[in-house]
Amino acid sequence: MPRTVALLALLLLNLRLSAQDAARIHDIVIYGDSSGAVTAAVAAKRDGRSVIWVNPTGFPGGMSASGLGASDFLGKRNTFGGIASEFYDAIAAAYGEKYIRSFEPHVGLRVFRKMIADAGVTVVFNAPLDRSPGKGVTMDGKRITAITTLAGQTYRGRMFIDATYVGDLMAAAGVTYTVGREAELQYGENMAGVRRGDTQPRVHYTQRDKDHFIKDVDPSVKRGDAASGLLPYVFRGDGLANGQGDRKIQAYNYRVCLTTDPALRIPLEKPAGYREIDHELLLRNFDAGDDRLPALVEPLAGRGAKVDWNNMHAIGSDLPGANWAYPEASYERRREIEREHETYIRGFLWTLGHNPRVPAAIRQKVAAYGLSKDEFTDNGGWPWMIYIREARRMVSDYVMTQHDCEGKRSAQDPIGLGSFGMDSHVVQHFVTERGFTISDGVIWRVPPKPYGISYRSIIPRRGACENLLSPICVSATHVAHGSIRMEPVFMALSQSAAIAAGAALDQQVSVQDVDYAVLRTRLLAAKQILQP
């Protein structure tokens, strides 16, 4: 009985707080589920603003707390400062080190929670936006005045930041966006659009045969019989030519944290709904003689013998083609896509560890791993969030392109730096004219040096929404986004977005009319790094 009373009291308190939040007009309302949402909220509070962070998930920190322990910044730790740098410094300190690149998810979560508490940020968890037409976003002309969640709670503000990986608030506010791959001719990018893996030489990919098929693999359900249909997740490639644009996006996966520590290991079981045919392409690839371990296994700091398990080579934990609808899908459809990915990846890991057609050395290695008991403890060791590598991308007055990444064009209003390779995971497996399976969409080229990311790429084009910033679903082509989409960069851009929102409030102007000279001074004062 006392527990029931306590829960009722907590419910009444939350309702009272929600009513107070609904009645208040906040300086900045942040909607999002990313690491950038954390840095934006902390930055806004430090800037003296009244802030409410509406989080559609039940945890802070996005992928940096949900399995993406191996941070990709190619050793260029000096390309980001500010709160992002504080995060990685705190990660290192948690391990008693000065520098850590790959960390356990629960450590990232703990650091984020402390940053939020220290800044005094108010967070509303499990509060997804009502995406029904006309319900989730209230507009007054070209300005958002309020957002409303599925639970019916309304949060009013003067400035809004969409820090989601999918751009739901941006889309609901009527901001122009795109999904998929631009054609090569649209922006003159020789890495854009369709990129066939059987192209020789692969000018769009500089890592030899990594992430590509190296053997001929029959894609038909019945080997040698094209009339029997194609295996799951293999597509017909009729007329598929390099440079074509489409609405397809690079594959998602879950970045699972695995361990070989017997005290922590949760065995990898065959999942409910397992179908061997879903993994037949993997098995045929082994049959054909490709005996590479299809995984990028990166050790994580700590004593738990843990690794960040990621996709690599021809057929890994990515599930190409299953996610194309995700960016614009309903919440219900997104959950279905997530469950499909989880079943596939659990089945992929079980197959690697148990199927006799898998090379013995790989079976033995993979069978030693399991999920970790001390990670995602309320979810059986499975990550909370699917890895959304790409979704909607805003189309603004400045679109970041391959030319920015390669230093052939430079933004005059930088708010952060990018440095990672122009990178896309596989978009689809398709059947070649020879009748075998090949990959499309895998690209990789490293920029010659770090490059500036334009302020105009995180705000809507002039004449559109005047009080919204979108630092995650930035205005960038598929190629440029592949370089920008790193967690440290998202954190830096989101901190800059919060500071820019404050500058717009102080100057009483739209986000499009913020004085960049003033913004630059404030960003540098916040220890942001704006030049290589």
LINCORNOR-V612669 format. One line per field, one symbol per residue. ss: DSSP state (~ for helix, > for strand, _ for the rest). psi: psi as a letter, one per 30 degrees, with the letter a starting at -180 (. if undefined). A space follows every 50 residues. Layout:
ss->???
psi->???
This chain:
ss->_~~~~~~~~~~~~~~~~~~~~~~_>>>>>>>>__~~~~~~~~~~~~____ >>>>_______~~~~____>______~~~__~~~~~~~~~~~~~______ _>__~~~~~~~~~~~~~~~___>>____>_______>>>>__>>>>>>>_ ___>>>>>>>>>>____~~~~~____>>__>__~~~~________>____ ____>____________>_>>>__>>>>>>___>>>_________>____ __>__>>>>_____>>>________~~~~~~~~~~~~_______>>>>>_ _____>>>>>>______________~~~__~~~~~~~~~~~~~~~~~~~~ ~~~~_____~~~~~~~~__>>>______________>_____>>_____> _~~~~________>>>>>___>>>___>>>>____>>>>>__>>>_____ >>>>~~~~>________>>______>_~~~~~~~__~~~~~~~~~~~~~~ ~~~~~~~___~~~__~~~~~~~~~~_______
psi->eeeeeeeeeeeeeeeeeeeeeefkjlekkkklgleeeeeeeeeeefgglk kkjjkfagllfbffghfifjkjghfifgfkbbeeeeeeeeeeefgglfkk ejlkefeeeeeeeeeeeefhkkkjlhikkjgkkgefkkkjbgkkfllklf fgkkjklekkkjhlffheeeefggkkllkakllefeghkgglakjkfgkk lifgkghbgkglkflkkkfkejkgjffflllkgklkgkgjkkfklagkll llakikjllgjfffkjkjlklkgkkfffgeeeeeeeefgjgkjikjjkkl llgghlljjlklaejbflikffgefeeglleeeeeeeeeeeeeeeeeeee eeffkffkkeeeeeeefflllkfgkhfgggfkkekkjjfkblkkjafjjk leeeeggfkkkghkglklflkjkklkelklklffglklkkfjlkkkkfll lkkkeffglllkfakfhkkifeiljlleeeefefgkeeeeeeeeeeeeee eeeeeefhllffgkjeeeeeeeeefggkkfk.
